[in-house]
Protein backbone atom coordinates (compact mmCIF):
# COMPACT_ATOMS: atom_id res chain seq x y z
CA UNK A 1 0.00 0.00 0.00
CA UNK A 2 1.40 3.38 -0.94
CA UNK A 3 1.01 6.48 1.22
CA UNK A 4 2.42 9.95 0.80
CA UNK A 5 4.52 11.51 3.55
CA UNK A 6 5.80 15.07 3.32
CA UNK A 7 9.28 16.10 4.45
CA UNK A 8 10.88 19.49 4.38
CA UNK A 9 13.70 19.77 1.82
CA UNK A 10 16.52 19.71 4.38
CA UNK A 11 15.21 16.57 6.13
CA UNK A 12 14.64 14.79 2.83
CA UNK A 13 18.19 15.62 1.65
CA UNK A 14 19.63 14.25 4.90
CA UNK A 15 17.57 11.07 4.62
CA UNK A 16 18.68 10.53 1.02
CA UNK A 17 22.31 11.01 2.06
CA UNK A 18 21.89 8.59 4.99
CA UNK A 19 20.44 6.00 2.62
CA UNK A 20 23.41 6.43 0.27
CA UNK A 21 25.92 6.21 3.15
CA UNK A 22 24.33 3.01 4.42
CA UNK A 23 23.85 1.60 0.92
CA UNK A 24 20.16 1.24 1.67
CA UNK A 25 17.00 2.38 -0.02
CA UNK A 26 14.77 5.11 1.27
CA UNK A 27 12.12 2.42 1.87
CA UNK A 28 14.52 0.44 4.07
CA UNK A 29 15.15 3.55 6.17
CA UNK A 30 11.40 4.13 6.49
CA UNK A 31 10.75 0.49 7.45
CA UNK A 32 13.42 0.66 10.14
CA UNK A 33 12.14 3.98 11.50
CA UNK A 34 8.52 2.84 11.71
CA UNK A 35 9.51 -0.51 13.27
CA UNK A 36 11.49 1.37 15.94
CA UNK A 37 8.52 3.67 16.59
CA UNK A 38 6.11 0.76 17.02
CA UNK A 39 8.58 -1.04 19.31
CA UNK A 40 8.99 2.10 21.42
CA UNK A 41 5.25 2.16 22.03
CA UNK A 42 4.98 -1.59 22.67
CA UNK A 43 3.07 -2.41 19.50
CA UNK A 44 4.02 -5.77 17.95
CA UNK A 45 5.47 -5.45 14.44
CA UNK A 46 4.53 -8.92 13.19
CA UNK A 47 3.07 -12.21 14.40
CA UNK A 48 6.40 -13.41 15.80
CA UNK A 49 6.75 -10.21 17.85
CA UNK A 50 3.12 -10.47 19.05
CA UNK A 51 3.69 -14.06 20.21
CA UNK A 52 6.83 -13.05 22.14
CA UNK A 53 4.90 -10.26 23.87
CA UNK A 54 2.05 -12.63 24.69
CA UNK A 55 4.42 -15.17 26.27
CA UNK A 56 6.08 -12.44 28.34
CA UNK A 57 2.71 -11.21 29.61
CA UNK A 58 1.58 -14.74 30.43
CA UNK A 59 4.79 -15.63 32.30
CA UNK A 60 4.61 -12.35 34.22
CA UNK A 61 1.04 -13.20 35.25
CA UNK A 62 2.07 -16.69 36.40
CA UNK A 63 4.94 -15.24 38.46
CA UNK A 64 2.54 -12.80 40.08
CA UNK A 65 0.07 -15.58 40.97
CA UNK A 66 2.77 -17.92 42.34
CA UNK A 67 3.94 -15.21 44.73
CA UNK A 68 0.63 -15.26 46.62
CA UNK A 69 0.38 -17.36 49.74
CA UNK A 70 -2.48 -19.73 49.86
CA UNK A 71 -3.72 -20.92 53.20
CA UNK A 72 -5.94 -23.88 53.63
CA UNK A 73 -9.01 -23.27 55.72
CA UNK A 74 -9.59 -25.96 58.31
CA UNK A 75 -13.20 -26.89 58.83
CA UNK A 76 -14.56 -26.17 62.29
CA UNK A 77 -15.79 -29.18 64.28
mmCIF file as gemmi writes it, N, C-alpha and C atoms, coordinates in Angstrom:
data_model
loop_
_atom_site.group_PDB
_atom_site.id
_atom_site.type_symbol
_atom_site.label_atom_id
_atom_site.label_alt_id
_atom_site.label_comp_id
_atom_site.label_asym_id
_atom_site.label_entity_id
_atom_site.label_seq_id
_atom_site.pdbx_PDB_ins_code
_atom_site.Cartn_x
_atom_site.Cartn_y
_atom_site.Cartn_z
_atom_site.occupancy
_atom_site.B_iso_or_equiv
_atom_site.pdbx_formal_charge
_atom_site.auth_seq_id
_atom_site.auth_asym_id
_atom_site.pdbx_PDB_model_num
ATOM 1 N N . UNK Axp A 1 ? 0.843 -1.164 0 1 0 ? 1 A 1
ATOM 2 C CA . UNK Axp A 1 ? 0 0 0 1 0 ? 1 A 1
ATOM 3 C C . UNK Axp A 1 ? 0.898 1.24 0 1 0 ? 1 A 1
ATOM 4 N N . UNK Axp A 2 ? 0.609 2.156 -0.839 1 0 ? 2 A 1
ATOM 5 C CA . UNK Axp A 2 ? 1.402 3.383 -0.936 1 0 ? 2 A 1
ATOM 6 C C . UNK Axp A 2 ? 0.707 4.519 -0.219 1 0 ? 2 A 1
ATOM 7 N N . UNK Axp A 3 ? 1.501 5.29 0.525 1 0 ? 3 A 1
ATOM 8 C CA . UNK Axp A 3 ? 1.013 6.476 1.218 1 0 ? 3 A 1
ATOM 9 C C . UNK Axp A 3 ? 2.018 7.59 0.993 1 0 ? 3 A 1
ATOM 10 N N . UNK Axp A 4 ? 1.542 8.799 0.967 1 0 ? 4 A 1
ATOM 11 C CA . UNK Axp A 4 ? 2.423 9.954 0.801 1 0 ? 4 A 1
ATOM 12 C C . UNK Axp A 4 ? 2.777 10.54 2.161 1 0 ? 4 A 1
ATOM 13 N N . UNK Axp A 5 ? 4.045 10.848 2.335 1 0 ? 5 A 1
ATOM 14 C CA . UNK Axp A 5 ? 4.522 11.509 3.546 1 0 ? 5 A 1
ATOM 15 C C . UNK Axp A 5 ? 5.336 12.704 3.101 1 0 ? 5 A 1
ATOM 16 N N . UNK Axp A 6 ? 5.083 13.842 3.701 1 0 ? 6 A 1
ATOM 17 C CA . UNK Axp A 6 ? 5.795 15.071 3.318 1 0 ? 6 A 1
ATOM 18 C C . UNK Axp A 6 ? 6.968 15.321 4.267 1 0 ? 6 A 1
ATOM 19 N N . UNK Axp A 7 ? 8.097 15.704 3.699 1 0 ? 7 A 1
ATOM 20 C CA . UNK Axp A 7 ? 9.285 16.097 4.445 1 0 ? 7 A 1
ATOM 21 C C . UNK Axp A 7 ? 9.702 17.47 3.964 1 0 ? 7 A 1
ATOM 22 N N . UNK Axp A 8 ? 10.298 18.239 4.863 1 0 ? 8 A 1
ATOM 23 C CA . UNK Axp A 8 ? 10.875 19.489 4.376 1 0 ? 8 A 1
ATOM 24 C C . UNK Axp A 8 ? 12.133 19.135 3.581 1 0 ? 8 A 1
ATOM 25 N N . UNK Axp A 9 ? 12.587 20.052 2.732 1 0 ? 9 A 1
ATOM 26 C CA . UNK Axp A 9 ? 13.702 19.768 1.817 1 0 ? 9 A 1
ATOM 27 C C . UNK Axp A 9 ? 14.969 19.342 2.553 1 0 ? 9 A 1
ATOM 28 N N . UNK Axp A 10 ? 15.29 20.015 3.645 1 0 ? 10 A 1
ATOM 29 C CA . UNK Axp A 10 ? 16.515 19.707 4.385 1 0 ? 10 A 1
ATOM 30 C C . UNK Axp A 10 ? 16.474 18.285 4.955 1 0 ? 10 A 1
ATOM 31 N N . UNK Axp A 11 ? 15.354 17.915 5.566 1 0 ? 11 A 1
ATOM 32 C CA . UNK Axp A 11 ? 15.209 16.571 6.13 1 0 ? 11 A 1
ATOM 33 C C . UNK Axp A 11 ? 15.292 15.516 5.033 1 0 ? 11 A 1
ATOM 34 N N . UNK Axp A 12 ? 14.616 15.76 3.919 1 0 ? 12 A 1
ATOM 35 C CA . UNK Axp A 12 ? 14.637 14.794 2.828 1 0 ? 12 A 1
ATOM 36 C C . UNK Axp A 12 ? 16.052 14.612 2.277 1 0 ? 12 A 1
ATOM 37 N N . UNK Axp A 13 ? 16.799 15.711 2.131 1 0 ? 13 A 1
ATOM 38 C CA . UNK Axp A 13 ? 18.185 15.615 1.649 1 0 ? 13 A 1
ATOM 39 C C . UNK Axp A 13 ? 19.046 14.793 2.607 1 0 ? 13 A 1
ATOM 40 N N . UNK Axp A 14 ? 18.847 15.006 3.902 1 0 ? 14 A 1
ATOM 41 C CA . UNK Axp A 14 ? 19.625 14.249 4.895 1 0 ? 14 A 1
ATOM 42 C C . UNK Axp A 14 ? 19.259 12.77 4.874 1 0 ? 14 A 1
ATOM 43 N N . UNK Axp A 15 ? 17.988 12.467 4.697 1 0 ? 15 A 1
ATOM 44 C CA . UNK Axp A 15 ? 17.57 11.068 4.618 1 0 ? 15 A 1
ATOM 45 C C . UNK Axp A 15 ? 18.126 10.386 3.366 1 0 ? 15 A 1
ATOM 46 N N . UNK Axp A 16 ? 18.103 11.089 2.247 1 0 ? 16 A 1
ATOM 47 C CA . UNK Axp A 16 ? 18.68 10.526 1.015 1 0 ? 16 A 1
ATOM 48 C C . UNK Axp A 16 ? 20.167 10.252 1.201 1 0 ? 16 A 1
ATOM 49 N N . UNK Axp A 17 ? 20.878 11.186 1.83 1 0 ? 17 A 1
ATOM 50 C CA . UNK Axp A 17 ? 22.312 11.005 2.062 1 0 ? 17 A 1
ATOM 51 C C . UNK Axp A 17 ? 22.565 9.831 3.008 1 0 ? 17 A 1
ATOM 52 N N . UNK Axp A 18 ? 21.755 9.722 4.059 1 0 ? 18 A 1
ATOM 53 C CA . UNK Axp A 18 ? 21.891 8.594 4.988 1 0 ? 18 A 1
ATOM 54 C C . UNK Axp A 18 ? 21.677 7.274 4.257 1 0 ? 18 A 1
ATOM 55 N N . UNK Axp A 19 ? 20.686 7.221 3.398 1 0 ? 19 A 1
ATOM 56 C CA . UNK Axp A 19 ? 20.439 6.004 2.618 1 0 ? 19 A 1
ATOM 57 C C . UNK Axp A 19 ? 21.644 5.664 1.748 1 0 ? 19 A 1
ATOM 58 N N . UNK Axp A 20 ? 22.217 6.669 1.1 1 0 ? 20 A 1
ATOM 59 C CA . UNK Axp A 20 ? 23.415 6.43 0.27 1 0 ? 20 A 1
ATOM 60 C C . UNK Axp A 20 ? 24.577 5.928 1.123 1 0 ? 20 A 1
ATOM 61 N N . UNK Axp A 21 ? 24.798 6.585 2.271 1 0 ? 21 A 1
ATOM 62 C CA . UNK Axp A 21 ? 25.917 6.206 3.147 1 0 ? 21 A 1
ATOM 63 C C . UNK Axp A 21 ? 25.782 4.776 3.651 1 0 ? 21 A 1
ATOM 64 N N . UNK Axp A 22 ? 24.561 4.356 3.905 1 0 ? 22 A 1
ATOM 65 C CA . UNK Axp A 22 ? 24.326 3.005 4.421 1 0 ? 22 A 1
ATOM 66 C C . UNK Axp A 22 ? 24.096 1.995 3.304 1 0 ? 22 A 1
ATOM 67 N N . UNK Axp A 23 ? 24.142 2.446 2.077 1 0 ? 23 A 1
ATOM 68 C CA . UNK Axp A 23 ? 23.854 1.603 0.916 1 0 ? 23 A 1
ATOM 69 C C . UNK Axp A 23 ? 22.498 0.923 1.085 1 0 ? 23 A 1
ATOM 70 N N . UNK Axp A 24 ? 21.514 1.728 1.457 1 0 ? 24 A 1
ATOM 71 C CA . UNK Axp A 24 ? 20.158 1.24 1.666 1 0 ? 24 A 1
ATOM 72 C C . UNK Axp A 24 ? 19.213 2.078 0.805 1 0 ? 24 A 1
ATOM 73 N N . UNK Axp A 25 ? 18.006 1.595 0.698 1 0 ? 25 A 1
ATOM 74 C CA . UNK Axp A 25 ? 16.999 2.376 -0.023 1 0 ? 25 A 1
ATOM 75 C C . UNK Axp A 25 ? 16.254 3.263 0.978 1 0 ? 25 A 1
ATOM 76 N N . UNK Axp A 26 ? 15.582 4.244 0.426 1 0 ? 26 A 1
ATOM 77 C CA . UNK Axp A 26 ? 14.768 5.112 1.273 1 0 ? 26 A 1
ATOM 78 C C . UNK Axp A 26 ? 13.693 4.28 1.977 1 0 ? 26 A 1
ATOM 79 N N . UNK Axp A 27 ? 13.142 3.29 1.286 1 0 ? 27 A 1
ATOM 80 C CA . UNK Axp A 27 ? 12.118 2.417 1.869 1 0 ? 27 A 1
ATOM 81 C C . UNK Axp A 27 ? 12.669 1.643 3.057 1 0 ? 27 A 1
ATOM 82 N N . UNK Axp A 28 ? 13.901 1.162 2.949 1 0 ? 28 A 1
ATOM 83 C CA . UNK Axp A 28 ? 14.516 0.439 4.069 1 0 ? 28 A 1
ATOM 84 C C . UNK Axp A 28 ? 14.678 1.34 5.288 1 0 ? 28 A 1
ATOM 85 N N . UNK Axp A 29 ? 15.059 2.603 5.068 1 0 ? 29 A 1
ATOM 86 C CA . UNK Axp A 29 ? 15.15 3.554 6.172 1 0 ? 29 A 1
ATOM 87 C C . UNK Axp A 29 ? 13.777 3.759 6.816 1 0 ? 29 A 1
ATOM 88 N N . UNK Axp A 30 ? 12.757 3.919 5.983 1 0 ? 30 A 1
ATOM 89 C CA . UNK Axp A 30 ? 11.4 4.132 6.489 1 0 ? 30 A 1
ATOM 90 C C . UNK Axp A 30 ? 10.91 2.913 7.27 1 0 ? 30 A 1
ATOM 91 N N . UNK Axp A 31 ? 11.152 1.715 6.753 1 0 ? 31 A 1
ATOM 92 C CA . UNK Axp A 31 ? 10.746 0.494 7.449 1 0 ? 31 A 1
ATOM 93 C C . UNK Axp A 31 ? 11.399 0.412 8.822 1 0 ? 31 A 1
ATOM 94 N N . UNK Axp A 32 ? 12.689 0.698 8.875 1 0 ? 32 A 1
ATOM 95 C CA . UNK Axp A 32 ? 13.42 0.662 10.144 1 0 ? 32 A 1
ATOM 96 C C . UNK Axp A 32 ? 12.872 1.706 11.121 1 0 ? 32 A 1
ATOM 97 N N . UNK Axp A 33 ? 12.635 2.9 10.635 1 0 ? 33 A 1
ATOM 98 C CA . UNK Axp A 33 ? 12.141 3.981 11.495 1 0 ? 33 A 1
ATOM 99 C C . UNK Axp A 33 ? 10.768 3.648 12.067 1 0 ? 33 A 1
ATOM 100 N N . UNK Axp A 34 ? 9.863 3.152 11.232 1 0 ? 34 A 1
ATOM 101 C CA . UNK Axp A 34 ? 8.525 2.837 11.715 1 0 ? 34 A 1
ATOM 102 C C . UNK Axp A 34 ? 8.524 1.619 12.632 1 0 ? 34 A 1
ATOM 103 N N . UNK Axp A 35 ? 9.39 0.644 12.372 1 0 ? 35 A 1
ATOM 104 C CA . UNK Axp A 35 ? 9.506 -0.512 13.268 1 0 ? 35 A 1
ATOM 105 C C . UNK Axp A 35 ? 9.997 -0.058 14.64 1 0 ? 35 A 1
ATOM 106 N N . UNK Axp A 36 ? 10.979 0.841 14.669 1 0 ? 36 A 1
ATOM 107 C CA . UNK Axp A 36 ? 11.486 1.371 15.937 1 0 ? 36 A 1
ATOM 108 C C . UNK Axp A 36 ? 10.398 2.141 16.685 1 0 ? 36 A 1
ATOM 109 N N . UNK Axp A 37 ? 9.597 2.899 15.977 1 0 ? 37 A 1
ATOM 110 C CA . UNK Axp A 37 ? 8.515 3.671 16.591 1 0 ? 37 A 1
ATOM 111 C C . UNK Axp A 37 ? 7.465 2.746 17.214 1 0 ? 37 A 1
ATOM 112 N N . UNK Axp A 38 ? 7.083 1.707 16.484 1 0 ? 38 A 1
ATOM 113 C CA . UNK Axp A 38 ? 6.111 0.759 17.018 1 0 ? 38 A 1
ATOM 114 C C . UNK Axp A 38 ? 6.672 0.038 18.248 1 0 ? 38 A 1
ATOM 115 N N . UNK Axp A 39 ? 7.929 -0.357 18.182 1 0 ? 39 A 1
ATOM 116 C CA . UNK Axp A 39 ? 8.579 -1.044 19.309 1 0 ? 39 A 1
ATOM 117 C C . UNK Axp A 39 ? 8.603 -0.133 20.536 1 0 ? 39 A 1
ATOM 118 N N . UNK Axp A 40 ? 8.925 1.129 20.33 1 0 ? 40 A 1
ATOM 119 C CA . UNK Axp A 40 ? 8.99 2.103 21.42 1 0 ? 40 A 1
ATOM 120 C C . UNK Axp A 40 ? 7.658 2.182 22.16 1 0 ? 40 A 1
ATOM 121 N N . UNK Axp A 41 ? 6.571 2.051 21.433 1 0 ? 41 A 1
ATOM 122 C CA . UNK Axp A 41 ? 5.247 2.162 22.029 1 0 ? 41 A 1
ATOM 123 C C . UNK Axp A 41 ? 4.63 0.804 22.366 1 0 ? 41 A 1
ATOM 124 N N . UNK Axp A 42 ? 5.433 -0.256 22.27 1 0 ? 42 A 1
ATOM 125 C CA . UNK Axp A 42 ? 4.982 -1.585 22.673 1 0 ? 42 A 1
ATOM 126 C C . UNK Axp A 42 ? 3.988 -2.233 21.746 1 0 ? 42 A 1
ATOM 127 N N . UNK Axp A 43 ? 3.996 -1.838 20.487 1 0 ? 43 A 1
ATOM 128 C CA . UNK Axp A 43 ? 3.075 -2.413 19.503 1 0 ? 43 A 1
ATOM 129 C C . UNK Axp A 43 ? 3.825 -3.47 18.691 1 0 ? 43 A 1
ATOM 130 N N . UNK Axp A 44 ? 3.342 -4.713 18.701 1 0 ? 44 A 1
ATOM 131 C CA . UNK Axp A 44 ? 4.025 -5.772 17.947 1 0 ? 44 A 1
ATOM 132 C C . UNK Axp A 44 ? 4.099 -5.448 16.451 1 0 ? 44 A 1
ATOM 133 N N . UNK Axp A 45 ? 5.234 -5.752 15.85 1 0 ? 45 A 1
ATOM 134 C CA . UNK Axp A 45 ? 5.466 -5.454 14.444 1 0 ? 45 A 1
ATOM 135 C C . UNK Axp A 45 ? 4.887 -6.542 13.548 1 0 ? 45 A 1
ATOM 136 N N . UNK Axp A 46 ? 5.015 -7.79 13.988 1 0 ? 46 A 1
ATOM 137 C CA . UNK Axp A 46 ? 4.531 -8.916 13.194 1 0 ? 46 A 1
ATOM 138 C C . UNK Axp A 46 ? 4.038 -10.007 14.138 1 0 ? 46 A 1
ATOM 139 N N . UNK Axp A 47 ? 3.612 -11.116 13.591 1 0 ? 47 A 1
ATOM 140 C CA . UNK Axp A 47 ? 3.072 -12.208 14.399 1 0 ? 47 A 1
ATOM 141 C C . UNK Axp A 47 ? 4.106 -12.732 15.389 1 0 ? 47 A 1
ATOM 142 N N . UNK Axp A 48 ? 5.33 -12.902 14.941 1 0 ? 48 A 1
ATOM 143 C CA . UNK Axp A 48 ? 6.395 -13.413 15.804 1 0 ? 48 A 1
ATOM 144 C C . UNK Axp A 48 ? 6.586 -12.499 17.018 1 0 ? 48 A 1
ATOM 145 N N . UNK Axp A 49 ? 6.593 -11.2 16.783 1 0 ? 49 A 1
ATOM 146 C CA . UNK Axp A 49 ? 6.747 -10.215 17.849 1 0 ? 49 A 1
ATOM 147 C C . UNK Axp A 49 ? 5.537 -10.255 18.79 1 0 ? 49 A 1
ATOM 148 N N . UNK Axp A 50 ? 4.341 -10.405 18.239 1 0 ? 50 A 1
ATOM 149 C CA . UNK Axp A 50 ? 3.121 -10.474 19.049 1 0 ? 50 A 1
ATOM 150 C C . UNK Axp A 50 ? 3.141 -11.707 19.948 1 0 ? 50 A 1
ATOM 151 N N . UNK Axp A 51 ? 3.608 -12.838 19.418 1 0 ? 51 A 1
ATOM 152 C CA . UNK Axp A 51 ? 3.69 -14.064 20.214 1 0 ? 51 A 1
ATOM 153 C C . UNK Axp A 51 ? 4.692 -13.915 21.354 1 0 ? 51 A 1
ATOM 154 N N . UNK Axp A 52 ? 5.836 -13.295 21.085 1 0 ? 52 A 1
ATOM 155 C CA . UNK Axp A 52 ? 6.83 -13.053 22.142 1 0 ? 52 A 1
ATOM 156 C C . UNK Axp A 52 ? 6.224 -12.212 23.266 1 0 ? 52 A 1
ATOM 157 N N . UNK Axp A 53 ? 5.513 -11.146 22.879 1 0 ? 53 A 1
ATOM 158 C CA . UNK Axp A 53 ? 4.904 -10.257 23.868 1 0 ? 53 A 1
ATOM 159 C C . UNK Axp A 53 ? 3.856 -11.017 24.677 1 0 ? 53 A 1
ATOM 160 N N . UNK Axp A 54 ? 3.074 -11.851 24.022 1 0 ? 54 A 1
ATOM 161 C CA . UNK Axp A 54 ? 2.046 -12.63 24.691 1 0 ? 54 A 1
ATOM 162 C C . UNK Axp A 54 ? 2.658 -13.583 25.714 1 0 ? 54 A 1
ATOM 163 N N . UNK Axp A 55 ? 3.746 -14.243 25.356 1 0 ? 55 A 1
ATOM 164 C CA . UNK Axp A 55 ? 4.418 -15.175 26.268 1 0 ? 55 A 1
ATOM 165 C C . UNK Axp A 55 ? 4.968 -14.417 27.473 1 0 ? 55 A 1
ATOM 166 N N . UNK Axp A 56 ? 5.556 -13.244 27.23 1 0 ? 56 A 1
ATOM 167 C CA . UNK Axp A 56 ? 6.075 -12.436 28.339 1 0 ? 56 A 1
ATOM 168 C C . UNK Axp A 56 ? 4.966 -12.038 29.295 1 0 ? 56 A 1
ATOM 169 N N . UNK Axp A 57 ? 3.829 -11.61 28.762 1 0 ? 57 A 1
ATOM 170 C CA . UNK Axp A 57 ? 2.711 -11.207 29.611 1 0 ? 57 A 1
ATOM 171 C C . UNK Axp A 57 ? 2.173 -12.399 30.406 1 0 ? 57 A 1
ATOM 172 N N . UNK Axp A 58 ? 2.078 -13.556 29.76 1 0 ? 58 A 1
ATOM 173 C CA . UNK Axp A 58 ? 1.576 -14.745 30.43 1 0 ? 58 A 1
ATOM 174 C C . UNK Axp A 58 ? 2.53 -15.192 31.536 1 0 ? 58 A 1
ATOM 175 N N . UNK Axp A 59 ? 3.833 -15.19 31.28 1 0 ? 59 A 1
ATOM 176 C CA . UNK Axp A 59 ? 4.788 -15.627 32.3 1 0 ? 59 A 1
ATOM 177 C C . UNK Axp A 59 ? 4.827 -14.636 33.459 1 0 ? 59 A 1
ATOM 178 N N . UNK Axp A 60 ? 4.641 -13.355 33.164 1 0 ? 60 A 1
ATOM 179 C CA . UNK Axp A 60 ? 4.605 -12.349 34.223 1 0 ? 60 A 1
ATOM 180 C C . UNK Axp A 60 ? 3.384 -12.58 35.114 1 0 ? 60 A 1
ATOM 181 N N . UNK Axp A 61 ? 2.263 -12.929 34.516 1 0 ? 61 A 1
ATOM 182 C CA . UNK Axp A 61 ? 1.037 -13.2 35.251 1 0 ? 61 A 1
ATOM 183 C C . UNK Axp A 61 ? 1.199 -14.424 36.143 1 0 ? 61 A 1
ATOM 184 N N . UNK Axp A 62 ? 1.841 -15.458 35.641 1 0 ? 62 A 1
ATOM 185 C CA . UNK Axp A 62 ? 2.072 -16.686 36.403 1 0 ? 62 A 1
ATOM 186 C C . UNK Axp A 62 ? 2.979 -16.391 37.589 1 0 ? 62 A 1
ATOM 187 N N . UNK Axp A 63 ? 4.033 -15.596 37.375 1 0 ? 63 A 1
ATOM 188 C CA . UNK Axp A 63 ? 4.943 -15.24 38.461 1 0 ? 63 A 1
ATOM 189 C C . UNK Axp A 63 ? 4.199 -14.482 39.543 1 0 ? 63 A 1
ATOM 190 N N . UNK Axp A 64 ? 3.313 -13.597 39.143 1 0 ? 64 A 1
ATOM 191 C CA . UNK Axp A 64 ? 2.538 -12.797 40.084 1 0 ? 64 A 1
ATOM 192 C C . UNK Axp A 64 ? 1.65 -13.71 40.931 1 0 ? 64 A 1
ATOM 193 N N . UNK Axp A 65 ? 0.971 -14.657 40.269 1 0 ? 65 A 1
ATOM 194 C CA . UNK Axp A 65 ? 0.069 -15.576 40.97 1 0 ? 65 A 1
ATOM 195 C C . UNK Axp A 65 ? 0.838 -16.512 41.892 1 0 ? 65 A 1
ATOM 196 N N . UNK Axp A 66 ? 2.011 -16.973 41.517 1 0 ? 66 A 1
ATOM 197 C CA . UNK Axp A 66 ? 2.766 -17.918 42.335 1 0 ? 66 A 1
ATOM 198 C C . UNK Axp A 66 ? 3.36 -17.237 43.565 1 0 ? 66 A 1
ATOM 199 N N . UNK Axp A 67 ? 3.415 -15.94 43.577 1 0 ? 67 A 1
ATOM 200 C CA . UNK Axp A 67 ? 3.936 -15.212 44.725 1 0 ? 67 A 1
ATOM 201 C C . UNK Axp A 67 ? 2.932 -15.079 45.854 1 0 ? 67 A 1
ATOM 202 N N . UNK Axp A 68 ? 1.665 -15.347 45.594 1 0 ? 68 A 1
ATOM 203 C CA . UNK Axp A 68 ? 0.63 -15.26 46.621 1 0 ? 68 A 1
ATOM 204 C C . UNK Axp A 68 ? 0.681 -16.479 47.532 1 0 ? 68 A 1
ATOM 205 N N . UNK Axp A 69 ? 0.429 -16.241 48.796 1 0 ? 69 A 1
ATOM 206 C CA . UNK Axp A 69 ? 0.384 -17.356 49.742 1 0 ? 69 A 1
ATOM 207 C C . UNK Axp A 69 ? -1.048 -17.857 49.828 1 0 ? 69 A 1
ATOM 208 N N . UNK Axp A 70 ? -1.163 -19.126 49.749 1 0 ? 70 A 1
ATOM 209 C CA . UNK Axp A 70 ? -2.48 -19.726 49.862 1 0 ? 70 A 1
ATOM 210 C C . UNK Axp A 70 ? -2.539 -20.492 51.175 1 0 ? 70 A 1
ATOM 211 N N . UNK Axp A 71 ? -3.564 -20.221 51.933 1 0 ? 71 A 1
ATOM 212 C CA . UNK Axp A 71 ? -3.72 -20.922 53.196 1 0 ? 71 A 1
ATOM 213 C C . UNK Axp A 71 ? -4.951 -21.796 53.105 1 0 ? 71 A 1
ATOM 214 N N . UNK Axp A 72 ? -4.812 -22.966 53.646 1 0 ? 72 A 1
ATOM 215 C CA . UNK Axp A 72 ? -5.938 -23.884 53.634 1 0 ? 72 A 1
ATOM 216 C C . UNK Axp A 72 ? -6.801 -23.579 54.849 1 0 ? 72 A 1
ATOM 217 N N . UNK Axp A 73 ? -8.078 -23.502 54.633 1 0 ? 73 A 1
ATOM 218 C CA . UNK Axp A 73 ? -9.008 -23.268 55.719 1 0 ? 73 A 1
ATOM 219 C C . UNK Axp A 73 ? -9.408 -24.602 56.32 1 0 ? 73 A 1
ATOM 220 N N . UNK Axp A 74 ? -9.225 -24.717 57.62 1 0 ? 74 A 1
ATOM 221 C CA . UNK Axp A 74 ? -9.59 -25.963 58.308 1 0 ? 74 A 1
ATOM 222 C C . UNK Axp A 74 ? -11.068 -25.867 58.688 1 0 ? 74 A 1
ATOM 223 N N . UNK Axp A 75 ? -11.786 -26.904 58.434 1 0 ? 75 A 1
ATOM 224 C CA . UNK Axp A 75 ? -13.204 -26.892 58.827 1 0 ? 75 A 1
ATOM 225 C C . UNK Axp A 75 ? -13.344 -26.932 60.345 1 0 ? 75 A 1
ATOM 226 N N . UNK Axp A 76 ? -14.308 -26.185 60.844 1 0 ? 76 A 1
ATOM 227 C CA . UNK Axp A 76 ? -14.559 -26.173 62.294 1 0 ? 76 A 1
ATOM 228 C C . UNK Axp A 76 ? -15.38 -27.396 62.657 1 0 ? 76 A 1
ATOM 229 N N . UNK Axp A 77 ? -15.052 -27.993 63.831 1 0 ? 77 A 1
ATOM 230 C CA . UNK Axp A 77 ? -15.792 -29.18 64.285 1 0 ? 77 A 1
ATOM 231 C C . UNK Axp A 77 ? -16.471 -28.903 65.562 1 0 ? 77 A 1
